[in-house]
């Protein structure tokens, strides 16, 4: 929580500093090892952004993903109970953390660990969700 307060304070500086911080955040998302997806907080959660790590992980291009729904990653072995918990957590405005079988564009399965963070607008209403995702298939398989 203390880190969140510090992050908010960095945006109270002058416009030059704000521009630098924006570039820093953009570069962090673009060059992250983890897949990042941003959706609108609307029915179906339309995708508005994915980073290169997401396209590498899933095989879906940005063009195929943006405007679509995160459900494109789900399939027959995706755990419905995890999706129910996800919906519950999001409906309560909470952070979600879980794992589920997801599917790449080529149909191959992978075990995805992800966190979904509600993003609030200036009126404190949830407007978007930030999903940070990673393939943990090999980590779980070696235990």
N, C-alpha and C positions, 0 to 999 in steps of 0.2 A: 504494500500500500504506500509506503514511503517513497518508493521509486515512481509510482504514479503521480504523486504530488510534485516531485522534482521534474518529471516530464512535462507536466502542465505549466510549471513555472518557466520553463525554457521558452515558451511561446509568448511571454510577456515582455520580451526584449524588443529591440528595434527591428525594423523590417529587413535589414540586411541579415541579422542573426536568424530571423524567421525563415528567410530564403535558404540559408545554409542548412538549417535544421530540416526543412522540407526535402532538400536534396539528400541529406543524410538518411532520412526515413525511406525515401524512394529507392536509394541504392541498397539499403538494408533488405528491402523486400525483393528487389530485382536479383540480388546476388546471394540470397539465402540458400543454404543447403536444403532447407525444408520447403515443401510445396506450400504456397500461399494462395488462398482463394478469398475473394470478397464478394458477398452477396447483398442484395437488398433485403430488408426486413419486410418482405411482402409474401403473399401466398406463392408457394413454389420456390421461394428464395432464388430469384433470377441472379445468375452470376454476372458480375460486372468487371471482374479482374481476376486473372491468374498470372503467376510468375513463370519463368522458364523452368524452374524445378518442378512445377506442377505438370507442365507439358512433357517434360522428360519422364516423370513418374508414370503418367497415365497414358501417354501416347496421343492424347487429344491436343489439337492445335488451339491457339487462342481463339481463332475464328470459329471453331467447332464448339468451344466452351462458352464464350461470352453470349449471354442471352438465354442460355440453356439452364437447366436445373442441376443441382448436385446429384440428383437421382441417377444421372447417366453413369455414375460409378457403382451403382448398386446392382445386385443380381441375386440368383437363387440362394446362394449361401450367405448373403448379408443378413446378420442377426437382427430380426425384427424387434427384439426386446431392447437392443441398444438404440435402435432408431426411435422407439417409444420414449426411452429415457432422454434422448436428444431433444425430441419435441417438447417434453415436459420441462426440461431445464431451460430451453429457449423461451417457452411460454411464461416462465417465471422470471425471466431476465437474468438468469444465472449463466456463468461460464460452464461449458460442457467439456468433459475430458473422457475419451473412450477409445475403444478399438473395435474394428469390424472388418470382415472380409469385404473388399471392394474389387472392382474389375477394371482392367485397362481396356483401351479401345480394341485391342486384339482379342479380348475375351479372357485373358489370363488373370488369375486371382492373385491378390496380395493382401497381406494383413496390414491395415492402416491404423496407426495411432493418430488421433487428432484432438486438438483443442479448438473450441469455437468460442469466441469472445464477442459479446454484444457491444456494438459501438453506438454511443449516444450522440445526438446532435446538440446544438446549443440550448435546446429546450429540455434536455435530459430525456428525450424520447428515443427509443432504440430505432435507428434508421438503417443500420447495416450490421452484418456479421463478418468477422475476420476468422477464417479457418486456417490453422497451421497444421500441416499434415506431413507424416513421414511413413515410409515403408518399414515395418518392423518384422517382416516375415522371417528373415534370417536370424534376427535376434531371438525370436520366440522358438525357432526351430532348433537352436543350439542348446537350449536349456534341458 
